[in-house]
Amino acid sequence: MSKVLIISGHPDISHSTANRIILEEVVTMNRVVAIDIMKNYTGGEFDIKADQRMLLDAGLIIFQFPFIWYGLASHVKRWIENVFSYGFAFGPGGIS
């Protein structure tokens, strides 16, 4: 099985019930890696290159976050817009 990458986008995982418990359980499984984008979001910036490398290394990518009014939380949307950028996810040189 390829590596499974879980992108956790809960705004405050320590105060979550379902998302926290699910995340705690699945990371004990073999070849499962999770990143908390809120912990990696420092000074208003993401480590885009590091996150892109993790995405390329994964065989399966799972996004885990609470829906807020049936949409993405603003930080999850910002992460996707920054990491899945032109030249990486699409456009010339992209993986699309």
Residue, then its C-alpha position, 0 to 999 in steps of 0.5 A: m500500500s502507498k503512503v496515505l497523507i491526511i491533511s487536517g484542517h480543523p481550526d482548533i483540533s484540541h477542542s474537536t470531538a469527532n475530528r480529533i478522535i478520528l485523526e488519533e486513530v488513523v495515524t496509528m495505522n501503518r503508512v499513514v501520515a497526517i499534517d495539521i495545516m494550522k500547526n504549520y501555518t506560522g506568521g501568516e504563511f504556509d511551507i508551500k514547498a514542503d507541503q507540495r513534496m508531501l503531496l507528491d510522495a503520497g499515494l492517497i490524499i485525504f482532507q479532514f476538516p469540519f464544514i463551515w456553512y457547507g464550505l471550506a474553512s478560510h485557512v483550508k481554502r487558503w492552503i489549497e489555493n497556495v499549495f495547489s498552485y500554477g506550475f505545480a498542480f496545473g499549467p506548464g510543468g504542473i502534475s495535471 
